[in-house]
Amino acid sequence: MLNAILLSIIEEAGAAVLTMTGSLEQGELLNSRLTRREVSRQILIIAENADRLPGETRKRMAELDWEGWAVTAKQIKREGKEADEALWFAVRSLVPAMLINLRLYRKTQPDLFSWIPASLHDETN
């Protein structure tokens, strides 16, 4: 159930990022104080919850760039060109890849997304 909670938070934050940035160019995002701040906050939510996932879950979702999320989050917390580049990379690469892969994993490993505890899930099968 912990996986389902964390993955749900990640998906919601990812959807928020895509909604806010869908039609923006890099300069527009970086120059928009409010949007930039909220997009950064949502990306950090993704990174923090990805970090909270159990190691076994991360292994089962090996296609996701877990280390890339950790490094990107550190860079976004800084200021300057490095933070700008990390933010744009997350918006255009990490977030879409995360959401696409989560959609695939939901089909191939539905137990990771189940809100039913594993012990109860086993009894129902």
Residue frames relative to the residue before (quaternion, step in Angstrom):
aa qw qx qy qz dx dy dz
M 1.0000 0.0000 0.0000 0.0000 0.00 0.00 0.00
L 0.5825 0.5762 -0.3760 0.4328 3.61 1.07 -0.65
N 0.6235 0.5424 -0.3378 0.4504 3.57 0.97 -0.84
A 0.6657 0.5207 -0.3053 0.4388 3.56 0.86 -0.98
I 0.6497 0.5169 -0.3152 0.4598 3.57 0.97 -0.85
L 0.7036 0.4665 -0.2710 0.4625 3.57 0.78 -1.04
L 0.6683 0.4935 -0.3058 0.4651 3.58 0.94 -0.84
S 0.6139 0.5379 -0.3422 0.4655 3.59 1.09 -0.63
I 0.6412 0.5119 -0.3155 0.4767 3.57 0.97 -0.84
I 0.6447 0.5225 -0.3103 0.4637 3.58 0.97 -0.90
E 0.6733 0.4972 -0.3007 0.4572 3.58 0.88 -0.91
E 0.6604 0.5063 -0.3133 0.4575 3.59 0.92 -0.84
A 0.6631 0.4883 -0.3073 0.4769 3.58 0.95 -0.84
G 0.6392 0.5274 -0.3223 0.4576 3.59 1.01 -0.77
A 0.6465 0.5072 -0.3132 0.4762 3.57 0.98 -0.84
A 0.6281 0.5311 -0.3330 0.4610 3.58 1.02 -0.75
V 0.6383 0.5228 -0.3237 0.4632 3.59 0.96 -0.86
L 0.6847 0.4814 -0.2971 0.4595 3.58 0.83 -0.93
T 0.6306 0.5352 -0.3301 0.4550 3.57 1.03 -0.75
M 0.7161 0.4611 -0.2560 0.4573 3.58 0.89 -0.93
T 0.7948 0.3424 -0.1495 0.4782 3.58 1.04 -0.72
G 0.3377 0.8109 -0.4466 0.1701 3.58 1.27 -0.16
S 0.8152 0.2300 -0.1113 0.5198 3.58 0.79 -0.93
L 0.5154 0.6701 -0.4066 0.3464 3.60 1.26 0.05
E 0.3480 -0.6672 0.6136 0.2392 3.51 -1.21 0.63
Q 0.7070 -0.4751 0.3069 0.4245 3.57 -1.22 0.39
G 0.6797 0.4989 -0.2955 0.4492 3.58 0.82 -0.93
E 0.6330 0.5332 -0.3333 0.4515 3.57 1.01 -0.76
L 0.6595 0.4981 -0.3087 0.4709 3.57 0.94 -0.85
L 0.7092 0.4787 -0.2725 0.4401 3.56 0.79 -1.01
N 0.7101 0.4475 -0.2561 0.4794 3.58 1.15 -0.57
S 0.6248 0.5174 -0.3396 0.4760 3.57 1.26 -0.13
R 0.3714 -0.7792 0.4643 0.1982 3.55 -0.18 1.30
L 0.7264 0.4523 -0.2542 0.4506 3.56 0.74 -1.05
T 0.6797 0.4747 -0.2967 0.4740 3.57 0.86 -0.95
R 0.6388 0.5303 -0.3288 0.4502 3.57 0.92 -0.87
R 0.6640 0.5097 -0.3109 0.4503 3.57 0.88 -0.92
E 0.6955 0.4687 -0.2792 0.4676 3.59 0.89 -0.90
V 0.6264 0.5153 -0.3367 0.4783 3.60 1.00 -0.74
S 0.6394 0.5166 -0.3233 0.4688 3.59 0.95 -0.84
R 0.6490 0.5220 -0.3142 0.4557 3.57 0.94 -0.88
Q 0.6745 0.4899 -0.2961 0.4662 3.59 0.91 -0.88
I 0.6423 0.5109 -0.3265 0.4688 3.59 0.99 -0.76
L 0.6496 0.4976 -0.3172 0.4794 3.59 1.01 -0.74
I 0.5861 0.5476 -0.3660 0.4718 3.60 1.12 -0.57
I 0.6371 0.5154 -0.3240 0.4727 3.58 0.96 -0.86
A 0.6921 0.4918 -0.2853 0.4446 3.58 0.77 -1.04
E 0.6733 0.5002 -0.3038 0.4519 3.59 0.90 -0.89
N 0.6973 0.4499 -0.2800 0.4826 3.59 0.95 -0.79
A 0.5808 0.5449 -0.3700 0.4784 3.58 1.14 -0.51
D 0.6529 0.5146 -0.3025 0.4662 3.56 1.03 -0.80
R 0.6644 0.5134 -0.2958 0.4555 3.60 1.13 -0.61
L 0.5093 0.6459 -0.4319 0.3700 3.60 1.20 -0.29
P 0.5385 -0.6230 0.4520 0.3430 3.58 -0.99 0.75
G 0.6336 -0.5657 0.3844 0.3617 3.56 -1.13 0.69
E 0.6301 0.5375 -0.3320 0.4514 3.58 1.00 -0.77
T 0.6368 0.5138 -0.3256 0.4738 3.59 1.01 -0.77
R 0.6452 0.5182 -0.3212 0.4604 3.57 0.92 -0.85
K 0.6396 0.5224 -0.3246 0.4613 3.59 1.00 -0.80
R 0.6739 0.4937 -0.2918 0.4658 3.57 1.01 -0.79
M 0.7248 0.3292 -0.2033 0.5701 3.57 1.27 -0.35
A 0.0468 0.8859 -0.4591 0.0463 3.52 1.00 0.97
E 0.5992 0.5902 -0.3696 0.3949 3.61 1.12 -0.47
L 0.6118 0.5514 -0.3533 0.4437 3.57 1.22 -0.37
D 0.4269 -0.7196 0.5018 0.2195 3.54 -1.03 0.88
W 0.1359 -0.8392 0.5238 0.0537 3.57 0.38 1.26
E 0.6679 0.4887 -0.3027 0.4727 3.59 0.92 -0.85
G 0.6196 0.5491 -0.3345 0.4503 3.57 1.05 -0.75
W 0.6305 0.5240 -0.3292 0.4686 3.58 1.05 -0.74
A 0.6609 0.5088 -0.3136 0.4539 3.59 0.92 -0.87
V 0.6731 0.4887 -0.2916 0.4723 3.58 0.89 -0.92
T 0.6565 0.5187 -0.3085 0.4525 3.58 0.92 -0.90
A 0.6369 0.5278 -0.3291 0.4555 3.60 0.96 -0.82
K 0.6426 0.5161 -0.3241 0.4643 3.60 0.95 -0.82
Q 0.6755 0.4968 -0.2950 0.4582 3.56 0.95 -0.88
I 0.6419 0.5301 -0.3288 0.4459 3.59 0.97 -0.80
K 0.6391 0.5426 -0.3261 0.4368 3.60 1.06 -0.67
R 0.6157 0.5123 -0.3450 0.4893 3.58 1.24 -0.33
E 0.3878 -0.6818 0.5481 0.2905 3.54 -1.28 0.02
G 0.6443 0.5459 -0.3863 0.3709 3.52 -1.25 0.37
K 0.8100 -0.3168 0.2146 0.4445 3.50 -1.39 -0.18
E 0.6311 0.5408 -0.3328 0.4456 3.59 0.99 -0.81
A 0.6554 0.4965 -0.3023 0.4822 3.59 0.98 -0.81
D 0.6316 0.5358 -0.3265 0.4553 3.59 0.99 -0.83
E 0.6833 0.4858 -0.2806 0.4673 3.57 0.88 -0.97
A 0.6468 0.5161 -0.3161 0.4641 3.59 1.00 -0.81
L 0.6406 0.5248 -0.3231 0.4581 3.57 0.97 -0.84
W 0.6875 0.4734 -0.2871 0.4699 3.57 0.83 -0.95
F 0.6171 0.5372 -0.3376 0.4654 3.60 1.03 -0.74
A 0.6532 0.5069 -0.3113 0.4685 3.57 0.93 -0.86
V 0.6705 0.5135 -0.2964 0.4458 3.57 0.90 -0.96
R 0.7930 0.3512 -0.1676 0.4688 3.57 0.78 -0.98
S 0.7873 0.3022 -0.1664 0.5110 3.63 1.13 -0.44
L 0.7570 0.4228 -0.2428 0.4350 3.57 0.51 -1.17
V 0.6878 0.4839 -0.3016 0.4492 3.59 0.80 -0.95
P 0.6833 0.4614 -0.3267 0.4620 3.67 0.72 -0.85
A 0.6438 0.5169 -0.3267 0.4599 3.61 0.97 -0.80
M 0.6295 0.5315 -0.3314 0.4598 3.58 1.00 -0.82
L 0.7061 0.4719 -0.2802 0.4474 3.58 0.76 -0.98
I 0.6320 0.5171 -0.3314 0.4726 3.60 1.00 -0.77
N 0.6934 0.4718 -0.2844 0.4644 3.57 0.84 -0.93
L 0.6262 0.5226 -0.3515 0.4596 3.60 0.99 -0.70
R 0.6203 0.5343 -0.3393 0.4632 3.58 1.03 -0.74
L 0.6647 0.4892 -0.2985 0.4793 3.59 0.98 -0.84
Y 0.6660 0.4987 -0.3067 0.4622 3.58 0.93 -0.87
R 0.5875 0.5714 -0.3742 0.4340 3.59 1.06 -0.64
K 0.6846 0.4649 -0.2756 0.4890 3.60 1.11 -0.68
T 0.7652 0.3945 -0.2087 0.4640 3.58 0.89 -0.91
Q 0.7900 0.1470 -0.0802 0.5897 3.60 1.18 -0.52
P 0.0434 -0.8636 0.5019 0.0218 3.58 0.67 1.07
D 0.5575 0.6192 -0.3959 0.3860 3.61 1.13 -0.48
L 0.6005 0.5679 -0.3622 0.4308 3.61 1.11 -0.57
F 0.7409 0.4038 -0.2017 0.4973 3.57 1.15 -0.62
S 0.4809 0.6994 -0.4121 0.3312 3.56 1.31 0.01
W 0.3446 -0.7340 0.5554 0.1846 3.54 -1.01 0.92
I 0.5700 0.5581 -0.3835 0.4653 3.55 1.31 -0.04
P 0.4928 -0.6576 0.4687 0.3241 3.64 -0.76 0.94
A 0.6179 -0.5844 0.3837 0.3597 3.57 -1.05 0.83
S 0.6409 0.5362 -0.3388 0.4325 3.60 0.94 -0.79
L 0.6862 0.4489 -0.2790 0.4998 3.60 1.00 -0.76
H 0.6104 0.5641 -0.3401 0.4399 3.54 1.08 -0.77
D 0.6489 0.5212 -0.3072 0.4614 3.59 0.99 -0.85
E 0.6573 0.5202 -0.3097 0.4488 3.60 1.02 -0.77
T 0.6775 0.5024 -0.2952 0.4489 3.59 1.09 -0.67
N 0.6626 0.5022 -0.3091 0.4618 3.60 1.20 -0.34
